[in-house]
Amino acid sequence: MLLELRQLRIQPGQQLLLEDISWQQFENILAELGEHRAARLSYSHGFLEIMVPLPEHEKAKEIIGDMVKILLEARQIAFESLGSTTLKNEHMTQAVEPDACFYIQNQAAVIGKNRLDMSVEPPPDLAIEIDLTSRTQLDNYQILGVPELWRYGKQGLQINVLQAGKYIESDSSPTFPNTPIIELVNQYVQQSQLSGRTQAIQAFRNWVRDNI
């Protein structure tokens, strides 16, 4: 299995779906691929998905993550940003690697942690997925109990809030109440594609300074 995995060449923007993968095989694949890789993994009940993002996917991920950090810092809210850390729970046979994730209310629980086990640690308060190549399944995040999931795709930002174990689409973010998150993310991600990241982030910092 691992020998075959090494031989795979997945092009950016493409996905590979493997069936009947045991949890131990999944753990072996994680170890084999290592942490310094472009591929993102998602595992659910024996199905393993491997996806390699496109450059525009990475650009959107970085600027949205930066916006979250700027907002949290402006409000002087403590947080831990754990990027694409693997969120996994063997008992639930679920694992997923978000494009970005943030521990905010639960940040103290993960300080100094380099590995996360969702059967022990709480899930991140906010996870972000870039769906420009269409990937995100809600099931992983619902089962793992992530309270807020942002999905950014060709139509812009969608906010999903966990209620009674299911995601409900919301017009506002519980993490940032009274802040027009959807409008801001859509505006500044689009601006970054036209004028570059530096100008877009500076414009966003100006907005935060004037409004928060």
C-alpha positions in Angstrom: 0.0 0.0 0.0 2.7 2.5 1.0 4.8 1.6 -2.0 1.9 2.3 -4.3 1.2 5.6 -2.4 4.7 6.8 -3.1 4.3 6.2 -6.8 1.1 8.3 -7.0 1.3 11.6 -8.7 -1.8 13.8 -7.9 -1.9 17.0 -9.9 -2.9 20.3 -8.2 -6.7 20.6 -8.2 -7.2 16.8 -8.4 -8.5 14.4 -5.8 -7.9 10.7 -5.2 -10.5 8.6 -3.3 -9.4 5.3 -1.8 -11.9 2.8 -0.3 -11.7 0.2 2.4 -8.8 1.9 4.2 -8.4 0.8 7.8 -7.6 3.2 10.6 -4.2 1.7 10.9 -3.6 2.1 7.2 -4.7 5.7 7.4 -2.2 6.3 10.3 0.5 4.7 8.2 -0.3 6.9 5.2 -0.2 10.0 7.4 3.2 9.0 8.7 4.5 8.1 5.2 3.4 11.4 3.7 4.8 13.4 6.6 3.8 16.9 7.6 5.6 19.0 5.0 3.4 18.2 2.0 0.9 19.9 -0.2 -1.7 17.2 -0.1 -4.7 17.4 2.3 -6.3 14.3 3.7 -9.9 13.5 4.7 -10.9 10.1 6.2 -14.4 8.9 7.1 -15.5 5.3 7.8 -12.9 3.6 5.5 -12.9 6.2 2.7 -9.7 8.3 2.3 -9.6 11.3 0.1 -6.3 12.9 -0.9 -6.4 16.3 -2.6 -3.7 18.7 -3.8 -4.8 22.3 -3.8 -4.3 24.8 -6.6 -2.3 28.0 -6.1 -5.5 30.2 -5.9 -6.7 27.9 -3.2 -3.6 28.6 -1.1 -3.8 32.3 -1.7 -7.4 32.5 -0.5 -6.6 30.3 2.5 -3.7 32.6 3.6 -5.6 35.9 3.3 -8.7 34.6 5.1 -6.6 33.2 7.9 -4.7 36.5 8.1 -8.1 38.3 8.4 -9.2 36.1 11.2 -5.9 36.8 13.1 -6.2 40.5 12.6 -9.8 40.6 13.9 -8.9 38.5 17.0 -5.9 40.6 17.7 -7.9 43.8 17.3 -10.3 42.5 19.9 -7.4 41.3 22.1 -8.8 37.8 22.1 -6.3 35.0 22.9 -6.2 32.2 20.3 -4.1 29.4 18.9 -3.8 29.1 15.1 -3.2 25.5 14.1 -3.3 25.7 10.4 -4.0 22.3 8.6 -3.4 20.2 11.7 -4.9 16.8 11.4 -8.1 16.6 13.4 -8.8 12.9 14.1 -10.9 10.7 16.3 -10.2 6.9 16.0 -13.4 6.0 17.9 -15.5 8.0 15.4 -13.3 6.8 12.5 -13.1 10.4 11.4 -10.2 12.6 10.4 -9.9 15.8 8.4 -7.3 18.4 7.6 -8.8 21.9 7.4 -7.2 24.6 5.4 -7.0 26.6 8.6 -8.4 26.2 12.1 -8.4 28.3 15.3 -8.8 27.5 18.9 -10.3 30.6 20.6 -12.6 29.7 23.6 -10.6 26.4 24.0 -7.2 27.9 23.2 -5.8 27.0 26.6 -6.5 23.3 26.0 -4.0 23.1 23.0 -1.1 25.3 24.1 2.0 23.4 23.5 0.2 20.5 21.7 1.9 19.3 18.5 -0.6 16.4 17.9 -4.3 16.6 18.4 -6.6 13.7 19.4 -10.3 14.7 19.2 -11.2 12.0 21.6 -9.2 13.9 24.2 -8.9 17.5 23.1 -11.9 19.7 22.1 -12.4 20.5 18.5 -11.3 23.9 17.1 -13.8 26.7 17.6 -13.5 27.7 13.9 -12.4 25.8 10.8 -11.9 27.2 7.4 -12.1 25.3 4.1 -11.4 26.7 0.6 -13.7 25.0 -1.9 -12.4 26.4 -5.1 -11.7 22.8 -6.3 -14.8 21.5 -4.5 -13.8 19.2 -1.7 -15.4 19.8 1.6 -17.8 17.3 3.0 -19.7 18.6 6.1 -19.9 15.1 7.7 -16.3 15.1 9.1 -16.7 18.4 10.8 -20.2 17.7 12.1 -19.2 14.4 13.6 -16.1 15.9 15.2 -18.2 18.7 16.6 -16.5 21.7 15.1 -19.0 24.5 16.1 -18.2 26.9 13.2 -17.1 26.1 9.7 -16.3 28.6 7.0 -16.3 27.5 3.3 -15.0 29.8 0.7 -15.8 28.9 -2.9 -16.5 30.5 -6.2 -19.7 32.0 -4.9 -17.9 33.6 -1.9 -18.0 32.8 1.8 -20.6 30.5 3.5 -20.8 30.3 7.3 -22.0 27.0 8.8 -22.9 26.9 12.5 -23.4 23.6 14.4 -26.9 23.3 15.9 -28.1 20.0 17.4 -25.4 18.1 15.6 -26.1 19.6 12.1 -24.8 22.6 10.3 -27.1 25.5 9.6 -26.1 28.1 7.2 -25.8 31.5 8.9 -25.6 35.1 7.7 -23.3 36.0 10.7 -20.4 34.5 12.6 -20.8 33.5 16.3 -17.0 34.1 16.6 -17.3 37.7 15.3 -20.8 38.9 16.2 -21.7 42.3 14.8 -19.0 42.1 12.1 -20.1 41.7 8.5 -17.7 38.7 7.9 -19.2 37.4 4.6 -19.1 40.9 3.0 -15.5 41.6 4.3 -14.0 38.2 3.3 -15.6 38.4 -0.2 -14.4 42.0 -0.7 -10.8 41.6 0.4 -10.2 38.2 -1.1 -11.4 39.6 -4.4 -9.2 42.7 -3.9 -6.2 40.5 -3.2 -6.7 38.8 -6.6 -6.7 42.2 -8.3 -4.1 44.3 -6.4 -2.2 41.6 -4.5 -2.2 40.4 -0.9 -0.2 43.3 0.7 -2.6 46.0 -0.5 -5.7 44.0 0.4 -4.5 43.2 3.9 -3.5 46.9 4.5 -7.0 48.0 3.3 -8.5 45.5 5.7 -6.3 46.7 8.6 -7.6 50.2 7.9 -11.2 48.9 8.0 -10.6 47.2 11.3 -8.9 50.3 12.7 -11.8 52.5 11.8 -14.6 50.1 12.8 -13.4 48.0 15.8 
